[in-house]
Amino acid sequence: MSDPVSHLKQELLAAAERQQGDTVLASKSRRRWLERSRPVSGRRRRLVVMLAAFALATAVTTAGWAIVREVVLDEGFRSLPPVGATPSAPESGELVIQYRDLDHAGSGWGWVYADGRLITASGAPQAVSASRPAGFDVPEAANRWSSGLLEQRLTPEGVELLRSEIVSTGLFEHHEPAGRLDIHNVIQVRIDDRLVRVNANFPKRLRERLTNPASWLPASAWANRRIRAYVPSRYEIWYRAQPQTLERSRILSLLPETAADMLRAKDAVIAHGDIGTPGFPPHPVTGYHSVLTTKEARAVTQAFDDAGLPGGGTGYSFEIPGTSVDPAPPEKGPVRNVVTVGFTPYLPHGETVCLACG
Amino acid sequence: MSNAEKRSDTELLLGARTSSEPFGVFYERHFPSVLAFFRRRVAGPEEAFDLTAETFAGALASVSRFEPGPEPPRAWLFAIARHKFSEALRSSRIQDDARRALAMQPIQLDDEAIDILETTARAAAVELLETLAPEQRDAINAHHVDDRGYAEIAAELRCSESVIRKRVSRGLAALHTQLRNEGA
């Protein structure tokens, strides 16, 4: 498209529609949380838990991944996996291919491991909107905006076929050392025992083949072509206070006791960043990151839910009572300081992935 | 003219919280002046376009927090633009955080696209010139655009050279004030 003014307008309108769609989904998810958090009697709670456990057990034994996905979908795909969902095994894996693509057909991520695991995720095409919901045609998708993390299994032959397809594009004649997929249109592949990367627009054929490997890989390339949800073994929990940054010990003291005890026992990595309103000096904010097993992450969210913290799934945010800070712009007046907690899934090669980040 | 096009900037930004169309109108209304703002400050149209795109993406991401105040929404938009520009200067690169956060695609600019951008940026500057009093605009055009001397212009208009100098000087001062108001 050569008219950049119109092109940018289309991008902004699509982003606005996605943003409004996220707001709708967030409100829906919040409504669900509110419904869930209404006081229930002990007897009723036990009944709900028993029925849920029964439903899940039935699902796992009769229909496997499809029902697990349904359970996850019901909670929003950014939630933790349901109790009973088996984590993907083995816990760690050696990365052979990794890509992050973004074009008019939507966004796509993929990770292929030496053990044959093919983990993919796709996001809604730019053209999808509330008025055009049919544009995102992924039957296994968690919702209209994201497929969530999905897993299939390749044979060693399948891994090599996929790797060769990428290398044969010629893109890797000039490559650079591998790194995080922090920009769009990046592909990394293992060549001679070394993971290397290129940042380029994907050729049409490669894009089509990565989007739908089942359409061209032979039957012998698949150990299990059936798509199921990728269930992480570990999550990264991150927490911070803003706009006024707080020490880790102070934030933990504001969390429910069981969750705080669990997090105190974990090592935490400190991350420094800035937040703020455009046009005003940024506020420095310090965040803390720890690694939790999925079971521990679930226990932490359970403690949050039991304490009635606003949020749910993989994100919580609450105001600290009695605080008053003055973020820019000044005309907005003082606000309460806020603690935000989030959970991000780990992939087998030890990196986290934020699908919501595009 | 659609209903959205008749609405004020404040109405558009408030409407943009629940619908995409008002933001599109707001974008079309202010794109040329934001592009021209950056074009006056950076070396090329590509950089100006990237900064403009990042500014509107930042505005879209913040639209839910926009509150009408004594300053016009245009000032709010240019505050974002100034912030993006100072960020770019500080880091020696044009950030794309806002566009990435909104999962917006990179836009490739070919020669035709660059021509469109340059024309749009120039048109915004000409539009600004149109706001001046006619005698000031003509004097600036004659001296700075057509590169004619004060004496020659004064002879044509049958007035003294000092009058032409004053018209140019006052016109430039008025432009300077306008540019400062939009965040220059």
Interface residues (C-beta under 8 A of the other chain):
Chain A: M1 S2 D3 P4 V5 H7 L8 K9 E11 L12 L13 A14 A15 A16 E17 R18 Q19 Q20 T23 L102 D103 H104 S107 G123 Q126 S129 H184 N185 T277 P278 G279 F280 E331 K332 C357 G358
Chain B: A16 T18 S19 S20 E21 F23 G24 Y27 E28 F31 F49 T52 A53 F56 A57 G58 L60 A61 S62 S64 R65 E67 G69 W76 A79 I80 R82 H83 K84 R99 R100 A101 L102 A103 M104 Q105 P106 I107 L109 D110 E112 A113 I116 L117 T120
